[in-house]
Amino acid sequence: MRFSLFGYSAMGVVLMAASAQAGGFSRGTADTDILYEDGNFNFRAGATIVMPGHEFTADPVMQAPGTSVVGSDYLDTYMIPSAAVKFKITDNLSCAGTFTTPYGAASSYSAPYGPKGTVEETFTVAEFGGTCAAFVEMGRGRLSVLGGGFIERFSYDLASNPIVPPFSGAPLAMELTSNAYGWRAGLGYEIPDIALRAQVMYRSATSHDASGFATSPLFEALGAPGGILPATGSGELPQSVEFKLQTGIAPGWLAFGSVKWTDWSVNEQLIVSAGPVDSANLYHWKDGWTITGGVGHAFNERVSGVVSLQWDQGVSTGYDYRSEKWMLASGVSLKDDLGGELRLGGALVYLTSAEITGAGAPDFGAAVDNGWAGILSASYKVKW
């Protein structure tokens, strides 16, 4: 039994789940693994649902009088879409188009939180990419050279009720969008007969200068028609390098692992401005490391499964709650009579406690307890 035909499939859905909690604002990863798969035309689509929970154990020092978030959860459930289509151009060249949401965050609060009085705050980055792989026979296997580009669409929404001048008691809403461009490049080597594949992939950093509008009754009092003023925002998203290795270890068995470095230290703050308002979310993150390892087994020609363990060191330096995480994940691949493939996966994530201790942090003193996240993932692939 050539495990390479089955083990890669089951492993893919586990890695979809793993990327959803891989540190910082990480969510999805472009499905460039489809470039390695057999077939002249391959299409795969799926989604990952993440249900996190992190309860407050302490309020910020500056919290609206008579309000508290203690005992409530601030993290929202979110979904990560993924789609990829691959075209085999020649025996030695394939190209793929991909879509996912590589970064994002979503929070809502039981009471206006901190001096900014945040009620809801979300951002999502949607990535549309194109990547090609050129293959060269080398020894027992083949070398692959990968490269391509992508466009990111950044969307940010804020609803707040600040408790500090000049907006004390005046609701504020803000919407921002921007586009940015980046590129990825990598090298791979595989020996299908022993299910060996090694790959290193680089993804470039991006900078966003967003624009949009903000709405507040105070703006109308200042003479802005409809209480609407232009708004801007700026921030950085990181570069990353990931090394992945997998190999057969016995008939029907495969071991795999990955190490990913992400340059989260570029994410110092998100600055937003509208009229007389200048506000910043402080992060001051350190670089992130994520390590994953696991094993897989092909039960028969149609069914294979995997289990993995992931550790993420966390990137927080005392300005937010992005602390250390552990994740246990499993997945299964099922091939049907029509030539399609269904992947199903799930994971349980342990989130460690955290406290806001950074000098100058507006929500200084707030803290969250240990928490959990549940992850469900599914995808389906067809090929011709």
N, C-alpha and C positions, 0 to 999 in steps of 0.2 A: 504493500500500500504506500503510495507516494503522499506522505503527510503534507507536502507543500501544496497540494490541491485543496486541502480542507482546513488545515490549521490556521493558515493566514486569514481565512474567512471569519472563523470564530473570533480570532484575536482582534480583528478590526472593530467589532462592536464594543469590545472591552476598552479599546483605546479611545473610541468616541466618548464613552462615559468618563474615562480618565481625564481627558482634556478639559472637561466641564468644571473641574475643581483643581486645576493645575497651578494655582497661585495667582496673586494679584487680581487683575480683572479678567483673567483667561477664561474663555468659554470653548468655542469650537476650533477645530483644525481642518484646513483644507484637505479634502480626500485625494491627495496625490498618489496614494498607494494603488489607485485604480490603474495607473500607468503600467504597473508590472503584470497585470492580469491578462490571461489569454482571451482572445476574441478580437474581431475586427471592429466591433462597436459595442461598448459597454455603458450601461446607464445604472446608477445607483442613487437612491434618495432615501432619506431617513430623518429622524428627529430624536433628540435627547431631552427629557424633562428632568429638571433639577428642583428638588423640594427642600430647601435649607431651613434650619432653625437655630437662632442664636438669641437667647433672652437676656435682657438687661438686668444687671444686679445693682447698678448705681446710676444715678442721674448726673449729668454735667453740673459743675458748680454754678454755671449760668444757665438756669432753666426757668421758664416762665413760672411766676408764683402760682401755687395751687395746682400745678400740673406735675405729672411724673410718668416716665416710661418704664420704670422698674417692673419686672415681671412680664413684660411684653416682648414679642419677637419683631425685629425690624427687617428681616430678609424676606423678599418676595419670591414665589415660585416663578421659574422662567423656562422657556423652551429654546433649544438650539437646533435650527434646521441645518441640513447638510444635503447637497446634491452634487453629483459629478457625472460628466459624460466624457468618454474616451473614444478617440478615433485612431485606429491603426493605419498610419499613412504608408509605411513600408515595413518590412520585417525588422528594420533597425531604427524606426522612428515612430513614436506615438505622441499624441497631444491630447490634453484634457482641459475642459472648462469646469470650474468649481465654484460653489457658493456655500458660505457659512457665515456665522457671526463669531469672529475670533475673540472679541472683547465685549464686556458689558457689566452693568451693575444695576440693581433695582432694590430700592428700600422704601418702606412706608412706616409711619410711626403712629402709635396710639395717641400721642399728644405732640404738639409742636416741639421739635427736639432742638435743644441748645439755643445759643443766642441768635442763630439764623432762623430759628423756629421752623425747621424743615418738617413738612408734612409728607411729601413724596419727592423722591429724586431718582431719576433713571437715566441711563445712557446705554446706547447700543451701537456697535460698529458692525456693519454688514460688509462682507468682502466678496467681490466678484473677481475671479482670477483665471488665468490661463497658464498652463505649465506644459512643457514638452520634455520628453526623455529620448536621448539618443543612445542606442545599445551597441556595444562592441564586444565580440566574442573574445574571451581572454581565459586561457587555461581551461579548467573544467567548467567554468561558468561564463558569465558575461558582466562587463562593466557598464554602468549607466551614468550618463551625465544629464542632470536635470536643471532646468532653468525656466523662468517665466516672470510675469508681472501680475499686479493686482491693483484694483481701486477699492478704497474704503469709503463707506458712507457713514459719517458720524451723526448721531441724533441725540440731543440732550433735552430733558424736561425737568423743570423744578417748580414745585408749589411750596410756598413757605409763608410764615406769619412772624416776621422778626420781632424780637423784644428789645433791640438796640436802636437808637436814633440813626438815621432820620426816619426809619420805617416802623417804629414801635406801634403795633396794633394794626398796621396796614398790610393786607394780604399782597403777596407778590407772586407772579407766575412768569416763567421764562421758557422759551423754546429756541434752541440753537441747532444748526446743521452745518456740515462742511464735508468736503471731499479731500482725499489725499491719495497719493500713489506710492507704490512700493514694489519690491522685487524679491524673488527667492531663487536660490541656487543650491545644488547639492550633488553628491556623488554616491553611487551605490554599487554593490557587487553581490551577485547571487549565484548559488549553485543549487538549482531546483531539486536535483536527485537526493540531496541530503537536507533539503528545506533550509538552506543557509541563505540569509540575506543580511547585509550590513549596509547602513545608510547614514549619512550625515547631511542635514539640511539647514540652511541659513535663511532666515526671514528678516528683511530690513525693517528699520525703524520708520515711523511716520510722524509728521508734525501736523497738527490741526489748528487752523485759525477759523473759528466758527462765527457765524453771524445769524441773527434772527431778531426776535422782539421780546420785550418784557412788558407786562401789564400790572398796574397798581393804581388804586384810588389816589395815591399821593402824586402820581404823574399828572393826573387830570387836574389836581389842585395847583400844580406848577404850570399848567397851561398846555399840556400835551393832549391833543384831540383823542378822545376815547380812552385816555389814560394809558396810551401805548407809546413806547419809545424804542428806538433801535437798540439792540444788545449784541455784544460780542463775547467771545470766549477763546481761550487758547490753552493747549496742553500737548504733551508728548506721549506717544505710545512706543513700546520698546522693540529693539532688535532681539532676536533669539537664535540659538543654535541647539539642535537636537541630534543626538546620536542614538540610533536604534540597531539592535542586533537580535537575530533569532536563528536557531539552528535545531535540526533534529538531534535527539539524544538517545533514541531507541525506536524500534519499529512502531509507528503510530504515535510517537510522543515528540513534543517540541518544547523548547525553553526559549523565553524571550525576555528582553529588558531594554530600558531606555534611560538616558540621562539628558535632561534639558536645562539649559541655562537661559535665563531671560533677564535682560538689562532693565529691570524695573527701577533702578536708581535714577533713571531719567525722569520718572514720574514724581516730581517734587510738589507740584500743586496744579490745580485747575483754577484758572482765573476767569471770572465772569464780570462784565461791566454793563450797566444800563443807566444812562443819565447820571444822577449823583451817586449811584451805587457802584462800589467796587467790592467784590467778595471773592474769597479764595477758599477752596477746599485744600487743606494741607495734608500731604502724604509723607514726603521725605522717605520713600521706601529704600530698602537695600535690594541688591540683585537677588533673584530667586533661583533656587535649584529644586528640581523635581526628579525623583528617581522611581522607576517602575520596574517590577520583575514579575514573571509568572510562568506557568506551564500550560500546555494544551494537549489534548488527546483526540485522535480520530477514532470514533467508536465503530464506524463503518463507512461505506462509500458516500453516504449522504449526511451523516450527523457527526459533528465535532464540537468540542467544548473547551473552554479555557477558564482559568482562575488567576487573578493577579493581586498584588499588594503594591500600593503606591504611598510614598512619603513626600510631602511638600514642606520645606522648611519654614514657609511663611515669609512675608516681606515687611511686616510692620516694624517700625522703630518707635512706637508709642503714640502715633498720631491717628491710628484707626485700628480696625479689628482683624486685619488680614494675617492671622497667626498660623502656627503650624497645623497641618492636617494629615490624617491617615485615611486611606481608602482601601476597602476590600471589594473587588469586583469579580463578576463572572459573566460568561456569555456562551451562546450556543449558535451554531450555524446549521440551517436545515435546507437541503436542496430538494426541489420538487420535480414532478414529472414533466413540467413544462420547460425545464431548463433554467428556472429562476432560483434565487437564493434568498432566504429570509434569515436575518440576523436579529437576535434578541439578547439583551443584556441588562444587568442591574448592578447597583453598587450601593454600599453604605459608607458614609464618610463621617469621621469623627473630627469635630472642630474644637480646637483648644480655646481656653478662656483668654481674654485680653482686656487691657485697661488703657485709657487715654492718659498718658503721662508726659507727652512731649511739651517742651517749653513753648508757650504761645499758642497752643492748640485751643481753638475757641470752645470745644466741648470737653475741656480738661476735667478729669474726675469721673467721667462716665466709664462703665465697665460692663462686659458681657461674660456670661458663664460658659462652660463647655457646652457644645451643641452637636447636633447631628444633621446630616443631609442624606436624603434618599434620591437615587438616580435610576431612571428607567430609559432604555434606549432601544430603538428598532430601526431597521433599514431593509430595503428589498432591492435586489439587483437582477437585471436581465442582460443578456449578451447575444450577439449574432456573429 
